[in-house]
Amino acid sequence: NVGMSSFTDSKEREEQVDFVTYFSAGTLWAQPAGGDVDPENACGKKVAVQATTVQETDELPARSKKCTDEGKPAIEIVPFDSQDA
């Protein structure tokens, strides 16, 4: 059996199934031309993500926690169930 999708390899998943890493996933931030959003300083910003991705479950919550730990406003995470919004 094989599964191919936008799910990524993780230690927890490796405990359940064998993974063959055939691509390297990453995160890109998009914004309108002339925008001033810096991913390293997105505190207080509204950030849209695809629902149930690592960006929603891990990356942005960690970035948001860093913001609040530093006394800055949290990142407002806005998940979307599809990419056609």
PDB file with SEQRES, HELIX, SHEET and CRYST1 records, atoms N, CA, C and O in Angstrom:
SEQRES   1 A   85  ASN VAL GLY MET SER SER PHE THR ASP SER LYS GLU ARG          
SEQRES   2 A   85  GLU GLU GLN VAL ASP PHE VAL THR TYR PHE SER ALA GLY          
SEQRES   3 A   85  THR LEU TRP ALA GLN PRO ALA GLY GLY ASP VAL ASP PRO          
SEQRES   4 A   85  GLU ASN ALA CYS GLY LYS LYS VAL ALA VAL GLN ALA THR          
SEQRES   5 A   85  THR VAL GLN GLU THR ASP GLU LEU PRO ALA ARG SER LYS          
SEQRES   6 A   85  LYS CYS THR ASP GLU GLY LYS PRO ALA ILE GLU ILE VAL          
SEQRES   7 A   85  PRO PHE ASP SER GLN ASP ALA                                  
HELIX    1 AA1 LYS A   11  GLU A   14  1                                   4    
HELIX    2 AA2 VAL A   54  VAL A   54  1                                   1    
HELIX    3 AA3 GLN A   55  GLU A   59  3                                   5    
HELIX    4 AA4 LEU A   60  ASP A   69  1                                  10    
SHEET    1 AA1 2 LYS A  46  GLN A  50  0                                        
SHEET    2 AA1 2 GLU A  76  PHE A  80  1                                        
CRYST1    1.000    1.000    1.000  90.00  90.00  90.00 P 1           1          
ATOM      1  N   ASN A   1       0.842  -1.187   0.000  1.00  0.00           N  
ATOM      2  CA  ASN A   1       0.000   0.000   0.000  1.00  0.00           C  
ATOM      3  C   ASN A   1       0.879   1.239   0.000  1.00  0.00           C  
ATOM      4  O   ASN A   1       2.020   1.217   0.463  1.00  0.00           O  
ATOM      5  N   VAL A   2       0.328   2.302  -0.523  1.00  0.00           N  
ATOM      6  CA  VAL A   2       1.060   3.560  -0.559  1.00  0.00           C  
ATOM      7  C   VAL A   2       0.083   4.705  -0.335  1.00  0.00           C  
ATOM      8  O   VAL A   2      -1.072   4.641  -0.757  1.00  0.00           O  
ATOM      9  N   GLY A   3       0.548   5.732   0.319  1.00  0.00           N  
ATOM     10  CA  GLY A   3      -0.242   6.951   0.498  1.00  0.00           C  
ATOM     11  C   GLY A   3       0.607   8.134   0.088  1.00  0.00           C  
ATOM     12  O   GLY A   3       1.748   8.258   0.532  1.00  0.00           O  
ATOM     13  N   MET A   4       0.074   8.997  -0.743  1.00  0.00           N  
ATOM     14  CA  MET A   4       0.793  10.199  -1.154  1.00  0.00           C  
ATOM     15  C   MET A   4      -0.148  11.373  -0.991  1.00  0.00           C  
ATOM     16  O   MET A   4      -1.259  11.382  -1.520  1.00  0.00           O  
ATOM     17  N   SER A   5       0.308  12.343  -0.265  1.00  0.00           N  
ATOM     18  CA  SER A   5      -0.516  13.510  -0.019  1.00  0.00           C  
ATOM     19  C   SER A   5       0.369  14.590   0.557  1.00  0.00           C  
ATOM     20  O   SER A   5       1.596  14.507   0.490  1.00  0.00           O  
ATOM     21  N   SER A   6      -0.256  15.599   1.121  1.00  0.00           N  
ATOM     22  CA  SER A   6       0.518  16.663   1.745  1.00  0.00           C  
ATOM     23  C   SER A   6       0.701  16.397   3.233  1.00  0.00           C  
ATOM     24  O   SER A   6       0.823  17.337   4.018  1.00  0.00           O  
ATOM     25  N   PHE A   7       0.720  15.141   3.626  1.00  0.00           N  
ATOM     26  CA  PHE A   7       1.074  14.847   5.012  1.00  0.00           C  
ATOM     27  C   PHE A   7       2.578  14.617   5.081  1.00  0.00           C  
ATOM     28  O   PHE A   7       3.175  14.072   4.152  1.00  0.00           O  
ATOM     29  N   THR A   8       3.175  15.030   6.171  1.00  0.00           N  
ATOM     30  CA  THR A   8       4.624  14.982   6.286  1.00  0.00           C  
ATOM     31  C   THR A   8       5.066  13.936   7.297  1.00  0.00           C  
ATOM     32  O   THR A   8       4.311  13.527   8.179  1.00  0.00           O  
ATOM     33  N   ASP A   9       6.297  13.525   7.139  1.00  0.00           N  
ATOM     34  CA  ASP A   9       6.925  12.556   8.022  1.00  0.00           C  
ATOM     35  C   ASP A   9       7.107  13.173   9.411  1.00  0.00           C  
ATOM     36  O   ASP A   9       7.526  14.324   9.535  1.00  0.00           O  
ATOM     37  N   SER A  10       6.796  12.415  10.429  1.00  0.00           N  
ATOM     38  CA  SER A  10       7.060  12.842  11.804  1.00  0.00           C  
ATOM     39  C   SER A  10       7.449  11.610  12.606  1.00  0.00           C  
ATOM     40  O   SER A  10       7.159  10.487  12.194  1.00  0.00           O  
ATOM     41  N   LYS A  11       8.098  11.805  13.745  1.00  0.00           N  
ATOM     42  CA  LYS A  11       8.499  10.677  14.595  1.00  0.00           C  
ATOM     43  C   LYS A  11       7.286   9.855  15.014  1.00  0.00           C  
ATOM     44  O   LYS A  11       7.351   8.626  15.046  1.00  0.00           O  
ATOM     45  N   GLU A  12       6.181  10.524  15.335  1.00  0.00           N  
ATOM     46  CA  GLU A  12       4.970   9.809  15.747  1.00  0.00           C  
ATOM     47  C   GLU A  12       4.430   8.947  14.613  1.00  0.00           C  
ATOM     48  O   GLU A  12       4.018   7.808  14.836  1.00  0.00           O  
ATOM     49  N   ARG A  13       4.432   9.483  13.409  1.00  0.00           N  
ATOM     50  CA  ARG A  13       3.933   8.718  12.262  1.00  0.00           C  
ATOM     51  C   ARG A  13       4.865   7.557  11.926  1.00  0.00           C  
ATOM     52  O   ARG A  13       4.405   6.497  11.501  1.00  0.00           O  
ATOM     53  N   GLU A  14       6.180   7.750  12.116  1.00  0.00           N  
ATOM     54  CA  GLU A  14       7.137   6.683  11.841  1.00  0.00           C  
ATOM     55  C   GLU A  14       6.921   5.484  12.757  1.00  0.00           C  
ATOM     56  O   GLU A  14       7.290   4.365  12.400  1.00  0.00           O  
ATOM     57  N   GLU A  15       6.331   5.696  13.930  1.00  0.00           N  
ATOM     58  CA  GLU A  15       6.038   4.586  14.837  1.00  0.00           C  
ATOM     59  C   GLU A  15       4.896   3.717  14.312  1.00  0.00           C  
ATOM     60  O   GLU A  15       4.745   2.573  14.741  1.00  0.00           O  
ATOM     61  N   GLN A  16       4.096   4.246  13.394  1.00  0.00           N  
ATOM     62  CA  GLN A  16       2.942   3.531  12.862  1.00  0.00           C  
ATOM     63  C   GLN A  16       3.183   2.923  11.481  1.00  0.00           C  
ATOM     64  O   GLN A  16       2.699   1.831  11.187  1.00  0.00           O  
ATOM     65  N   VAL A  17       3.926   3.626  10.644  1.00  0.00           N  
ATOM     66  CA  VAL A  17       4.145   3.183   9.263  1.00  0.00           C  
ATOM     67  C   VAL A  17       5.577   3.505   8.837  1.00  0.00           C  
ATOM     68  O   VAL A  17       6.260   4.308   9.472  1.00  0.00           O  
ATOM     69  N   ASP A  18       6.017   2.867   7.755  1.00  0.00           N  
ATOM     70  CA  ASP A  18       7.323   3.168   7.174  1.00  0.00           C  
ATOM     71  C   ASP A  18       7.170   4.331   6.200  1.00  0.00           C  
ATOM     72  O   ASP A  18       6.241   4.359   5.392  1.00  0.00           O  
ATOM     73  N   PHE A  19       8.082   5.284   6.284  1.00  0.00           N  
ATOM     74  CA  PHE A  19       8.058   6.435   5.390  1.00  0.00           C  
ATOM     75  C   PHE A  19       9.242   6.386   4.437  1.00  0.00           C  
ATOM     76  O   PHE A  19      10.344   5.997   4.825  1.00  0.00           O  
ATOM     77  N   VAL A  20       9.017   6.775   3.207  1.00  0.00           N  
ATOM     78  CA  VAL A  20      10.078   7.025   2.247  1.00  0.00           C  
ATOM     79  C   VAL A  20       9.993   8.510   1.945  1.00  0.00           C  
ATOM     80  O   VAL A  20       9.026   8.982   1.348  1.00  0.00           O  
ATOM     81  N   THR A  21      11.004   9.232   2.360  1.00  0.00           N  
ATOM     82  CA  THR A  21      10.991  10.674   2.162  1.00  0.00           C  
ATOM     83  C   THR A  21      11.379  10.969   0.716  1.00  0.00           C  
ATOM     84  O   THR A  21      12.527  10.770   0.316  1.00  0.00           O  
ATOM     85  N   TYR A  22      10.415  11.443  -0.056  1.00  0.00           N  
ATOM     86  CA  TYR A  22      10.650  11.698  -1.474  1.00  0.00           C  
ATOM     87  C   TYR A  22      10.596  13.181  -1.812  1.00  0.00           C  
ATOM     88  O   TYR A  22      10.791  13.562  -2.966  1.00  0.00           O  
ATOM     89  N   PHE A  23      10.337  14.012  -0.825  1.00  0.00           N  
ATOM     90  CA  PHE A  23      10.359  15.449  -1.056  1.00  0.00           C  
ATOM     91  C   PHE A  23      10.655  16.149   0.260  1.00  0.00           C  
ATOM     92  O   PHE A  23      10.524  15.567   1.337  1.00  0.00           O  
ATOM     93  N   SER A  24      11.046  17.378   0.155  1.00  0.00           N  
ATOM     94  CA  SER A  24      11.313  18.190   1.337  1.00  0.00           C  
ATOM     95  C   SER A  24      10.254  19.282   1.400  1.00  0.00           C  
ATOM     96  O   SER A  24      10.143  20.109   0.495  1.00  0.00           O  
ATOM     97  N   ALA A  25       9.483  19.275   2.473  1.00  0.00           N  
ATOM     98  CA  ALA A  25       8.409  20.257   2.626  1.00  0.00           C  
ATOM     99  C   ALA A  25       8.935  21.481   3.365  1.00  0.00           C  
ATOM    100  O   ALA A  25       9.880  21.394   4.148  1.00  0.00           O  
ATOM    101  N   GLY A  26       8.325  22.587   3.109  1.00  0.00           N  
ATOM    102  CA  GLY A  26       8.698  23.810   3.791  1.00  0.00           C  
ATOM    103  C   GLY A  26       7.504  24.736   3.868  1.00  0.00           C  
ATOM    104  O   GLY A  26       6.401  24.383   3.451  1.00  0.00           O  
ATOM    105  N   THR A  27       7.726  25.897   4.392  1.00  0.00           N  
ATOM    106  CA  THR A  27       6.668  26.883   4.545  1.00  0.00           C  
ATOM    107  C   THR A  27       7.058  28.158   3.810  1.00  0.00           C  
ATOM    108  O   THR A  27       8.184  28.639   3.933  1.00  0.00           O  
ATOM    109  N   LEU A  28       6.128  28.692   3.056  1.00  0.00           N  
ATOM    110  CA  LEU A  28       6.310  29.987   2.410  1.00  0.00           C  
ATOM    111  C   LEU A  28       5.203  30.914   2.880  1.00  0.00           C  
ATOM    112  O   LEU A  28       4.063  30.484   3.056  1.00  0.00           O  
ATOM    113  N   TRP A  29       5.524  32.155   3.080  1.00  0.00           N  
ATOM    114  CA  TRP A  29       4.546  33.163   3.480  1.00  0.00           C  
ATOM    115  C   TRP A  29       4.245  34.031   2.267  1.00  0.00           C  
ATOM    116  O   TRP A  29       5.160  34.461   1.565  1.00  0.00           O  
ATOM    117  N   ALA A  30       2.969  34.288   2.020  1.00  0.00           N  
ATOM    118  CA  ALA A  30       2.552  35.131   0.901  1.00  0.00           C  
ATOM    119  C   ALA A  30       1.829  36.354   1.447  1.00  0.00           C  
ATOM    120  O   ALA A  30       1.166  36.289   2.482  1.00  0.00           O  
ATOM    121  N   GLN A  31       1.965  37.455   0.748  1.00  0.00           N  
ATOM    122  CA  GLN A  31       1.303  38.696   1.134  1.00  0.00           C  
ATOM    123  C   GLN A  31       1.180  39.580  -0.095  1.00  0.00           C  
ATOM    124  O   GLN A  31       1.872  39.361  -1.089  1.00  0.00           O  
ATOM    125  N   PRO A  32       0.309  40.571  -0.036  1.00  0.00           N  
ATOM    126  CA  PRO A  32       0.183  41.485  -1.172  1.00  0.00           C  
ATOM    127  C   PRO A  32       1.501  42.219  -1.428  1.00  0.00           C  
ATOM    128  O   PRO A  32       2.302  42.415  -0.515  1.00  0.00           O  
ATOM    129  N   ALA A  33       1.708  42.616  -2.668  1.00  0.00           N  
ATOM    130  CA  ALA A  33       2.898  43.401  -3.005  1.00  0.00           C  
ATOM    131  C   ALA A  33       2.985  44.614  -2.093  1.00  0.00           C  
ATOM    132  O   ALA A  33       1.986  45.290  -1.848  1.00  0.00           O  
ATOM    133  N   GLY A  34       4.159  44.880  -1.602  1.00  0.00           N  
ATOM    134  CA  GLY A  34       4.364  46.020  -0.717  1.00  0.00           C  
ATOM    135  C   GLY A  34       4.020  45.743   0.728  1.00  0.00           C  
ATOM    136  O   GLY A  34       4.148  46.629   1.573  1.00  0.00           O  
ATOM    137  N   GLY A  35       3.583  44.520   1.034  1.00  0.00           N  
ATOM    138  CA  GLY A  35       3.245  44.164   2.413  1.00  0.00           C  
ATOM    139  C   GLY A  35       4.476  44.171   3.300  1.00  0.00           C  
ATOM    140  O   GLY A  35       5.604  44.059   2.820  1.00  0.00           O  
ATOM    141  N   ASP A  36       4.248  44.304   4.593  1.00  0.00           N  
ATOM    142  CA  ASP A  36       5.379  44.394   5.518  1.00  0.00           C  
ATOM    143  C   ASP A  36       5.381  43.281   6.567  1.00  0.00           C  
ATOM    144  O   ASP A  36       5.919  43.466   7.659  1.00  0.00           O  
ATOM    145  N   VAL A  37       4.790  42.137   6.252  1.00  0.00           N  
ATOM    146  CA  VAL A  37       4.752  41.041   7.212  1.00  0.00           C  
ATOM    147  C   VAL A  37       6.087  40.311   7.199  1.00  0.00           C  
ATOM    148  O   VAL A  37       6.551  39.856   6.153  1.00  0.00           O  
ATOM    149  N   ASP A  38       6.691  40.207   8.362  1.00  0.00           N  
ATOM    150  CA  ASP A  38       7.929  39.464   8.545  1.00  0.00           C  
ATOM    151  C   ASP A  38       7.578  38.207   9.329  1.00  0.00           C  
ATOM    152  O   ASP A  38       7.123  38.321  10.467  1.00  0.00           O  
ATOM    153  N   PRO A  39       7.770  37.016   8.775  1.00  0.00           N  
ATOM    154  CA  PRO A  39       7.423  35.795   9.499  1.00  0.00           C  
ATOM    155  C   PRO A  39       8.078  35.700  10.875  1.00  0.00           C  
ATOM    156  O   PRO A  39       7.551  35.039  11.770  1.00  0.00           O  
ATOM    157  N   GLU A  40       9.210  36.351  11.044  1.00  0.00           N  
ATOM    158  CA  GLU A  40       9.874  36.326  12.347  1.00  0.00           C  
ATOM    159  C   GLU A  40       9.252  37.320  13.324  1.00  0.00           C  
ATOM    160  O   GLU A  40       9.584  37.319  14.510  1.00  0.00           O  
ATOM    161  N   ASN A  41       8.352  38.165  12.830  1.00  0.00           N  
ATOM    162  CA  ASN A  41       7.697  39.142  13.692  1.00  0.00           C  
ATOM    163  C   ASN A  41       6.246  39.309  13.243  1.00  0.00           C  
ATOM    164  O   ASN A  41       5.839  40.384  12.802  1.00  0.00           O  
ATOM    165  N   ALA A  42       5.476  38.234  13.362  1.00  0.00           N  
ATOM    166  CA  ALA A  42       4.070  38.257  12.946  1.00  0.00           C  
ATOM    167  C   ALA A  42       3.135  38.460  14.136  1.00  0.00           C  
ATOM    168  O   ALA A  42       1.925  38.273  14.013  1.00  0.00           O  
ATOM    169  N   CYS A  43       3.682  38.834  15.268  1.00  0.00           N  
ATOM    170  CA  CYS A  43       2.872  39.032  16.472  1.00  0.00           C  
ATOM    171  C   CYS A  43       1.749  40.030  16.192  1.00  0.00           C  
ATOM    172  O   CYS A  43       1.976  41.088  15.605  1.00  0.00           O  
ATOM    173  N   GLY A  44       0.541  39.678  16.618  1.00  0.00           N  
ATOM    174  CA  GLY A  44      -0.599  40.556  16.442  1.00  0.00           C  
ATOM    175  C   GLY A  44      -1.199  40.535  15.043  1.00  0.00           C  
ATOM    176  O   GLY A  44      -2.189  41.222  14.790  1.00  0.00           O  
ATOM    177  N   LYS A  45      -0.624  39.766  14.133  1.00  0.00           N  
ATOM    178  CA  LYS A  45      -1.136  39.685  12.762  1.00  0.00           C  
ATOM    179  C   LYS A  45      -2.138  38.543  12.642  1.00  0.00           C  
ATOM    180  O   LYS A  45      -2.116  37.599  13.432  1.00  0.00           O  
ATOM    181  N   LYS A  46      -3.012  38.638  11.652  1.00  0.00           N  
ATOM    182  CA  LYS A  46      -3.935  37.565  11.295  1.00  0.00           C  
ATOM    183  C   LYS A  46      -3.262  36.768  10.182  1.00  0.00           C  
ATOM    184  O   LYS A  46      -2.903  37.324   9.144  1.00  0.00           O  
ATOM    185  N   VAL A  47      -3.090  35.452  10.403  1.00  0.00           N  
ATOM    186  CA  VAL A  47      -2.388  34.607   9.443  1.00  0.00           C  
ATOM    187  C   VAL A  47      -3.292  33.442   9.044  1.00  0.00           C  
ATOM    188  O   VAL A  47      -3.724  32.664   9.895  1.00  0.00           O  
ATOM    189  N   ALA A  48      -3.572  33.329   7.754  1.00  0.00           N  
ATOM    190  CA  ALA A  48      -4.406  32.242   7.235  1.00  0.00           C  
ATOM    191  C   ALA A  48      -3.530  31.042   6.900  1.00  0.00           C  
ATOM    192  O   ALA A  48      -2.420  31.187   6.387  1.00  0.00           O  
ATOM    193  N   VAL A  49      -4.048  29.859   7.197  1.00  0.00           N  
ATOM    194  CA  VAL A  49      -3.340  28.614   6.911  1.00  0.00           C  
ATOM    195  C   VAL A  49      -4.335  27.569   6.434  1.00  0.00           C  
ATOM    196  O   VAL A  49      -5.537  27.694   6.665  1.00  0.00           O  
ATOM    197  N   GLN A  50      -3.829  26.538   5.767  1.00  0.00           N  
ATOM    198  CA  GLN A  50      -4.676  25.402   5.428  1.00  0.00           C  
ATOM    199  C   GLN A  50      -4.892  24.600   6.706  1.00  0.00           C  
ATOM    200  O   GLN A  50      -3.942  24.320   7.438  1.00  0.00           O  
ATOM    201  N   ALA A  51      -6.145  24.231   6.972  1.00  0.00           N  
ATOM    202  CA  ALA A  51      -6.494  23.505   8.195  1.00  0.00           C  
ATOM    203  C   ALA A  51      -5.777  22.164   8.263  1.00  0.00           C  
ATOM    204  O   ALA A  51      -5.520  21.524   7.243  1.00  0.00           O  
ATOM    205  N   THR A  52      -5.464  21.762   9.466  1.00  0.00           N  
ATOM    206  CA  THR A  52      -4.844  20.478   9.835  1.00  0.00           C  
ATOM    207  C   THR A  52      -3.438  20.288   9.285  1.00  0.00           C  
ATOM    208  O   THR A  52      -2.937  19.163   9.269  1.00  0.00           O  
ATOM    209  N   THR A  53      -2.793  21.348   8.838  1.00  0.00           N  
ATOM    210  CA  THR A  53      -1.406  21.251   8.384  1.00  0.00           C  
ATOM    211  C   THR A  53      -0.474  21.530   9.553  1.00  0.00           C  
ATOM    212  O   THR A  53      -0.906  22.004  10.604  1.00  0.00           O  
ATOM    213  N   VAL A  54       0.798  21.234   9.364  1.00  0.00           N  
ATOM    214  CA  VAL A  54       1.790  21.482  10.411  1.00  0.00           C  
ATOM    215  C   VAL A  54       1.870  22.978  10.737  1.00  0.00           C  
ATOM    216  O   VAL A  54       2.232  23.353  11.852  1.00  0.00           O  
ATOM    217  N   GLN A  55       1.535  23.821   9.772  1.00  0.00           N  
ATOM    218  CA  GLN A  55       1.540  25.262  10.044  1.00  0.00           C  
ATOM    219  C   GLN A  55       0.461  25.614  11.067  1.00  0.00           C  
ATOM    220  O   GLN A  55       0.682  26.457  11.936  1.00  0.00           O  
ATOM    221  N   GLU A  56      -0.702  24.971  10.966  1.00  0.00           N  
ATOM    222  CA  GLU A  56      -1.777  25.245  11.930  1.00  0.00           C  
ATOM    223  C   GLU A  56      -1.513  24.584  13.274  1.00  0.00           C  
ATOM    224  O   GLU A  56      -1.762  25.188  14.318  1.00  0.00           O  
ATOM    225  N   THR A  57      -1.017  23.361  13.264  1.00  0.00           N  
ATOM    226  CA  THR A  57      -0.913  22.601  14.510  1.00  0.00           C  
ATOM    227  C   THR A  57       0.379  22.829  15.275  1.00  0.00           C  
ATOM    228  O   THR A  57       0.401  22.682  16.497  1.00  0.00           O  
ATOM    229  N   ASP A  58       1.464  23.187  14.578  1.00  0.00           N  
ATOM    230  CA  ASP A  58       2.765  23.301  15.243  1.00  0.00           C  
ATOM    231  C   ASP A  58       3.443  24.656  15.055  1.00  0.00           C  
ATOM    232  O   ASP A  58       3.764  25.344  16.024  1.00  0.00           O  
ATOM    233  N   GLU A  59       3.655  25.028  13.788  1.00  0.00           N  
ATOM    234  CA  GLU A  59       4.470  26.212  13.520  1.00  0.00           C  
ATOM    235  C   GLU A  59       3.873  27.502  14.079  1.00  0.00           C  
ATOM    236  O   GLU A  59       4.518  28.193  14.868  1.00  0.00           O  
ATOM    237  N   LEU A  60       2.652  27.828  13.678  1.00  0.00           N  
ATOM    238  CA  LEU A  60       2.070  29.094  14.138  1.00  0.00           C  
ATOM    239  C   LEU A  60       1.771  29.113  15.633  1.00  0.00           C  
ATOM    240  O   LEU A  60       1.986  30.145  16.268  1.00  0.00           O  
ATOM    241  N   PRO A  61       1.284  28.020  16.228  1.00  0.00           N  
ATOM    242  CA  PRO A  61       1.121  28.055  17.683  1.00  0.00           C  
ATOM    243  C   PRO A  61       2.446  28.325  18.411  1.00  0.00           C  
ATOM    244  O   PRO A  61       2.464  29.054  19.403  1.00  0.00           O  
ATOM    245  N   ALA A  62       3.546  27.748  17.930  1.00  0.00           N  
ATOM    246  CA  ALA A  62       4.846  27.996  18.559  1.00  0.00           C  
ATOM    247  C   ALA A  62       5.265  29.455  18.374  1.00  0.00           C  
ATOM    248  O   ALA A  62       5.759  30.086  19.308  1.00  0.00           O  
ATOM    249  N   ARG A  63       5.067  29.983  17.172  1.00  0.00           N  
ATOM    250  CA  ARG A  63       5.399  31.399  16.941  1.00  0.00           C  
ATOM    251  C   ARG A  63       4.521  32.311  17.803  1.00  0.00           C  
ATOM    252  O   ARG A  63       4.999  33.301  18.357  1.00  0.00           O  
ATOM    253  N   SER A  64       3.237  31.967  17.909  1.00  0.00           N  
ATOM    254  CA  SER A  64       2.315  32.773  18.699  1.00  0.00           C  
ATOM    255  C   SER A  64       2.687  32.746  20.179  1.00  0.00           C  
ATOM    256  O   SER A  64       2.623  33.770  20.858  1.00  0.00           O  
ATOM    257  N   LYS A  65       3.076  31.575  20.676  1.00  0.00           N  
ATOM    258  CA  LYS A  65       3.490  31.455  22.077  1.00  0.00           C  
ATOM    259  C   LYS A  65       4.722  32.304  22.346  1.00  0.00           C  
ATOM    260  O   LYS A  65       4.830  32.943  23.393  1.00  0.00           O  
ATOM    261  N   LYS A  66       5.656  32.308  21.390  1.00  0.00           N  
ATOM    262  CA  LYS A  66       6.845  33.153  21.536  1.00  0.00           C  
ATOM    263  C   LYS A  66       6.429  34.615  21.658  1.00  0.00           C  
ATOM    264  O   LYS A  66       6.985  35.359  22.466  1.00  0.00           O  
ATOM    265  N   CYS A  67       5.453  35.024  20.857  1.00  0.00           N  
ATOM    266  CA  CYS A  67       4.950  36.400  20.935  1.00  0.00           C  
ATOM    267  C   CYS A  67       4.427  36.707  22.336  1.00  0.00           C  
ATOM    268  O   CYS A  67       4.834  37.686  22.962  1.00  0.00           O  
ATOM    269  N   THR A  68       3.522  35.858  22.818  1.00  0.00           N  
ATOM    270  CA  THR A  68       2.903  36.135  24.123  1.00  0.00           C  
ATOM    271  C   THR A  68       3.910  36.010  25.260  1.00  0.00           C  
ATOM    272  O   THR A  68       3.812  36.731  26.252  1.00  0.00           O  
ATOM    273  N   ASP A  69       4.880  35.100  25.126  1.00  0.00           N  
ATOM    274  CA  ASP A  69       5.936  34.993  26.143  1.00  0.00           C  
ATOM    275  C   ASP A  69       6.753  36.273  26.226  1.00  0.00           C  
ATOM    276  O   ASP A  69       7.293  36.605  27.281  1.00  0.00           O  
ATOM    277  N   GLU A  70       6.843  36.990  25.109  1.00  0.00           N  
ATOM    278  CA  GLU A  70       7.583  38.254  25.059  1.00  0.00           C  
ATOM    279  C   GLU A  70       6.689  39.455  25.350  1.00  0.00           C  
ATOM    280  O   GLU A  70       7.121  40.600  25.220  1.00  0.00           O  
ATOM    281  N   GLY A  71       5.431  39.192  25.749  1.00  0.00           N  
ATOM    282  CA  GLY A  71       4.510  40.276  26.072  1.00  0.00           C  
ATOM    283  C   GLY A  71       3.888  40.946  24.860  1.00  0.00           C  
ATOM    284  O   GLY A  71       3.311  42.027  24.977  1.00  0.00           O  
ATOM    285  N   LYS A  72       3.999  40.322  23.710  1.00  0.00           N  
ATOM    286  CA  LYS A  72       3.425  40.861  22.476  1.00  0.00           C  
ATOM    287  C   LYS A  72       2.091  40.171  22.205  1.00  0.00           C  
ATOM    288  O   LYS A  72       1.820  39.115  22.776  1.00  0.00           O  
ATOM    289  N   PRO A  73       1.256  40.750  21.345  1.00  0.00           N  
ATOM    290  CA  PRO A  73      -0.024  40.101  21.035  1.00  0.00           C  
ATOM    291  C   PRO A  73       0.174  38.795  20.268  1.00  0.00           C  
ATOM    292  O   PRO A  73       1.117  38.646  19.490  1.00  0.00           O  
ATOM    293  N   ALA A  74      -0.733  37.862  20.507  1.00  0.00           N  
ATOM    294  CA  ALA A  74      -0.687  36.560  19.844  1.00  0.00           C  
ATOM    295  C   ALA A  74      -0.957  36.705  18.351  1.00  0.00           C  
ATOM    296  O   ALA A  74      -1.539  37.694  17.906  1.00  0.00           O  
ATOM    297  N   ILE A  75      -0.532  35.721  17.598  1.00  0.00           N  
ATOM    298  CA  ILE A  75      -0.884  35.621  16.183  1.00  0.00           C  
ATOM    299  C   ILE A  75      -2.300  35.060  16.110  1.00  0.00           C  
ATOM    300  O   ILE A  75      -2.608  34.072  16.777  1.00  0.00           O  
ATOM    301  N   GLU A  76      -3.156  35.673  15.314  1.00  0.00           N  
ATOM    302  CA  GLU A  76      -4.502  35.141  15.107  1.00  0.00           C  
ATOM    303  C   GLU A  76      -4.443  34.141  13.954  1.00  0.00           C  
ATOM    304  O   GLU A  76      -4.268  34.524  12.797  1.00  0.00           O  
ATOM    305  N   ILE A  77      -4.589  32.871  14.277  1.00  0.00           N  
ATOM    306  CA  ILE A  77      -4.488  31.801  13.289  1.00  0.00           C  
ATOM    307  C   ILE A  77      -5.866  31.556  12.686  1.00  0.00           C  
ATOM    308  O   ILE A  77      -6.820  31.261  13.405  1.00  0.00           O  
ATOM    309  N   VAL A  78      -5.966  31.679  11.354  1.00  0.00           N  
ATOM    310  CA  VAL A  78      -7.242  31.534  10.649  1.00  0.00           C  
ATOM    311  C   VAL A  78      -7.135  30.334   9.702  1.00  0.00           C  
ATOM    312  O   VAL A  78      -6.596  30.462   8.603  1.00  0.00           O  
ATOM    313  N   PRO A  79      -7.647  29.163  10.121  1.00  0.00           N  
ATOM    314  CA  PRO A  79      -7.552  27.984   9.257  1.00  0.00           C  
ATOM    315  C   PRO A  79      -8.657  27.942   8.203  1.00  0.00           C  
ATOM    316  O   PRO A  79      -9.798  28.322   8.467  1.00  0.00           O  
ATOM    317  N   PHE A  80      -8.301  27.478   7.015  1.00  0.00           N  
ATOM    318  CA  PHE A  80      -9.248  27.278   5.917  1.00  0.00           C  
ATOM    319  C   PHE A  80      -9.255  25.804   5.542  1.00  0.00           C  
ATOM    320  O   PHE A  80      -8.203  25.169   5.479  1.00  0.00           O  
ATOM    321  N   ASP A  81     -10.451  25.255   5.289  1.00  0.00           N  
ATOM    322  CA  ASP A  81     -10.589  23.844   4.946  1.00  0.00           C  
ATOM    323  C   ASP A  81     -10.215  23.535   3.504  1.00  0.00           C  
ATOM    324  O   ASP A  81      -9.995  22.374   3.158  1.00  0.00           O  
ATOM    325  N   SER A  82     -10.140  24.556   2.660  1.00  0.00           N  
ATOM    326  CA  SER A  82      -9.775  24.331   1.265  1.00  0.00           C  
ATOM    327  C   SER A  82      -8.920  25.494   0.792  1.00  0.00           C  
ATOM    328  O   SER A  82      -8.783  26.504   1.483  1.00  0.00           O  
ATOM    329  N   GLN A  83      -8.350  25.340  -0.385  1.00  0.00           N  
ATOM    330  CA  GLN A  83      -7.494  26.384  -0.943  1.00  0.00           C  
ATOM    331  C   GLN A  83      -8.239  27.309  -1.890  1.00  0.00           C  
ATOM    332  O   GLN A  83      -7.626  28.184  -2.502  1.00  0.00           O  
ATOM    333  N   ASP A  84      -9.555  27.133  -2.024  1.00  0.00           N  
ATOM    334  CA  ASP A  84     -10.307  27.949  -2.975  1.00  0.00           C  
ATOM    335  C   ASP A  84     -10.955  29.172  -2.337  1.00  0.00           C  
ATOM    336  O   ASP A  84     -11.805  29.807  -2.961  1.00  0.00           O  
ATOM    337  N   ALA A  85     -10.578  29.510  -1.127  1.00  0.00           N  
ATOM    338  CA  ALA A  85     -11.153  30.681  -0.445  1.00  0.00           C  
ATOM    339  C   ALA A  85     -10.519  31.966  -0.946  1.00  0.00           C  
ATOM    340  O   ALA A  85     -10.876  33.051  -0.487  1.00  0.00           O  
TER     341      ALA A  85                                                      
END                                                                             
